[in-house]
Amino acid sequence: MENVILFLLESEKLKSVLRQTKPLGEDRFENSAEHSWQTTLAAMILLENAPENLDRLKILQMLLIHDIVEIDAGDVFVYDEQARVDAFEAETKAAERLFGMLDEDVGSRLLALWHEFEAAQTPEAKFAKACDRIMPVLQNLAGEGQSWTAHDIKRAKILLKNQPINDASPQLWALLKKQIEDADFIND
C-alpha cells in the first residue's frame, strides 16, 4: 500500500502540467489531468455505440494513464511533429519511472498498457487514440480555434492529425470534419 500511496501522490503532479488548449469560458490553460478525465469520459460515452468486441475496460484504463508521463516529460503540442518524435524517449523513461513505483505486477501491466496506447496498433489503442483527439477539437471549434490560431495550424494539418477520430466514431468524425472545413477562423 505504501507504493500505491506514493504513486497516487506522484500522479497528483499531472494537475500542474499545462496544455495548449483552454477550457471553454476560461482564460487559463487546461491541465493534463483535466484532459485525461474528459478524454476518458468521451470514450465512455462513445463506447456505447462501439463494436462489442472491444475491451472497454482496457480503453478506459489506457486513457486514464496515457498522459501520466507528462509529469516528467511535459506536454508536447500534438501538431509539433518534431517535438513529438523527440519526446518519445523522455516519455518512455517517465513511464518506466512512474509505473516502476508500483508493485511489479501492477506497474508492468500499466507500462504495457501505456506502450500499447503509444503504438496504436490494437483496436483498443486505436479507439483510445481517437478519443484523445476529440476534446481538443471540440474545444478549438467552440473557442474560435484558440490553440490552432495561436500556433497558426493550417486546416489540412488539423484534418490530417484528427482523422483518427474516425476510428472511434465515423459519425462524429463526419460532423467534426465538416465543421473544420467550414470554420472561417482556420487558415488554409
C-alpha positions in Angstrom: 0.0 0.0 0.0 2.9 2.4 0.6 3.8 2.1 -3.1 0.2 2.8 -4.1 0.2 5.9 -1.9 3.5 7.2 -3.3 2.3 6.6 -6.9 -1.1 8.3 -6.2 0.7 11.3 -4.7 3.1 11.5 -7.6 0.2 11.3 -10.0 -1.2 14.5 -8.4 1.6 16.3 -10.3 -0.3 15.8 -13.5 -2.6 18.6 -12.4 0.3 21.1 -12.8 1.1 20.1 -16.4 -0.4 22.7 -18.7 -1.6 22.1 -22.2 -2.1 24.4 -25.2 -5.9 24.4 -25.0 -8.1 26.5 -22.8 -11.2 25.1 -21.2 -14.3 26.8 -22.6 -15.1 30.1 -21.0 -11.8 30.1 -19.1 -8.8 32.3 -19.6 -6.4 29.7 -18.3 -4.9 26.6 -20.0 -6.3 23.2 -19.1 -4.0 20.8 -17.3 -3.3 17.2 -18.4 -5.3 15.7 -15.6 -8.4 17.5 -16.8 -7.7 16.4 -20.3 -7.3 12.8 -19.2 -10.5 12.8 -17.3 -12.5 14.4 -20.1 -11.0 12.1 -22.7 -12.0 9.1 -20.7 -15.5 10.5 -20.3 -15.7 10.9 -24.1 -14.6 7.3 -24.6 -17.1 6.0 -22.0 -19.9 7.7 -24.0 -18.7 6.7 -27.4 -18.2 3.1 -26.3 -22.0 2.8 -26.1 -22.0 2.6 -29.9 -18.7 0.9 -30.4 -18.2 -2.7 -31.6 -18.9 -5.2 -28.9 -15.5 -7.0 -29.3 -13.6 -4.0 -27.9 -12.1 -4.4 -24.4 -13.9 -1.4 -22.9 -12.0 -1.5 -19.5 -8.7 -1.6 -21.3 -9.6 1.5 -23.3 -10.7 3.4 -20.2 -7.5 2.4 -18.4 -5.3 3.5 -21.3 -6.9 6.9 -21.3 -6.6 7.4 -17.6 -2.9 6.7 -17.7 -1.9 7.9 -21.3 -0.6 11.3 -20.3 0.9 10.5 -16.8 4.3 10.5 -18.4 3.9 14.3 -18.8 4.7 14.6 -15.1 8.4 14.1 -16.1 8.4 14.8 -19.8 5.9 17.7 -20.1 3.2 18.1 -22.6 4.1 18.3 -26.3 1.7 20.0 -28.6 0.2 17.4 -30.9 0.9 19.4 -34.0 4.6 19.8 -33.3 5.8 16.7 -35.1 9.5 17.0 -34.4 8.9 17.6 -30.7 6.6 14.5 -30.6 9.5 12.4 -32.0 12.0 13.9 -29.6 9.7 13.4 -26.6 9.2 9.7 -27.0 12.5 8.7 -25.3 11.8 11.1 -22.3 8.2 9.8 -22.1 9.4 6.2 -22.1 11.8 6.9 -19.2 9.0 8.7 -17.4 6.6 5.7 -17.9 9.3 3.3 -16.5 9.9 5.5 -13.5 6.3 6.2 -12.7 4.9 2.7 -13.2 8.0 1.4 -11.6 6.9 3.0 -8.3 4.1 0.3 -8.1 4.4 -3.3 -7.3 5.8 -5.2 -10.3 2.6 -6.9 -11.3 0.6 -3.7 -11.4 3.4 -1.5 -12.7 4.3 -3.8 -15.6 0.7 -4.1 -16.6 0.2 -0.3 -16.7 3.5 0.1 -18.5 2.3 -2.4 -21.1 -1.0 -0.5 -21.5 0.9 2.7 -22.0 3.1 1.1 -24.7 0.1 -0.3 -26.4 -1.6 3.1 -26.4 1.5 4.7 -27.8 1.9 2.1 -30.6 -1.8 2.5 -31.6 -1.8 -0.9 -33.3 -4.6 -2.7 -31.5 -8.3 -1.9 -31.9 -8.4 -0.7 -28.3 -5.4 1.6 -28.7 -6.8 3.0 -32.0 -10.1 3.7 -30.3 -8.3 5.3 -27.3 -6.0 7.4 -29.5 -9.1 8.6 -31.4 -10.8 9.6 -28.2 -7.6 11.5 -27.2 -8.2 13.8 -30.2 -11.8 14.6 -29.6 -11.9 17.1 -26.8 -9.1 19.4 -28.2 -11.0 19.5 -31.5 -14.3 20.3 -29.8 -12.6 22.9 -27.6 -11.0 24.6 -30.6 -14.2 24.6 -32.7 -16.2 26.1 -29.8 -13.4 28.5 -28.9 -12.7 30.1 -32.3 -9.7 27.9 -32.9 -7.9 29.1 -29.8 -4.8 26.9 -29.9 -4.9 26.4 -33.7 -4.8 30.1 -34.4 -2.3 30.8 -31.7 0.1 28.4 -33.4 -1.0 29.1 -37.0 -2.1 25.5 -37.6 -3.5 25.1 -41.1 -6.7 23.3 -41.9 -5.1 20.5 -43.8 -2.9 19.6 -40.8 -5.9 19.8 -38.5 -7.8 17.4 -40.7 -4.9 15.0 -41.1 -4.0 14.9 -37.4 -7.5 14.4 -36.2 -8.7 11.9 -38.9 -8.2 9.0 -36.4 -11.4 10.2 -34.6 -13.0 8.2 -37.4 -11.7 5.0 -35.6 -13.9 5.8 -32.6 -16.9 7.3 -34.3 -17.3 7.7 -38.1 -20.4 9.8 -37.4 -18.6 12.1 -35.0 -15.7 12.5 -37.4 -18.0 13.3 -40.3 -19.6 16.1 -38.2 -16.3 17.4 -36.9 -14.6 17.2 -40.3 -17.4 19.4 -41.8 -17.1 21.9 -39.0 -13.3 22.1 -39.5 -13.8 22.5 -43.3 -16.4 25.2 -42.8 -14.7 27.2 -40.0 -13.7 30.7 -41.1 -11.2 31.1 -38.3 -8.9 28.4 -39.6 -6.2 29.3 -42.1 -5.7 27.4 -45.3 
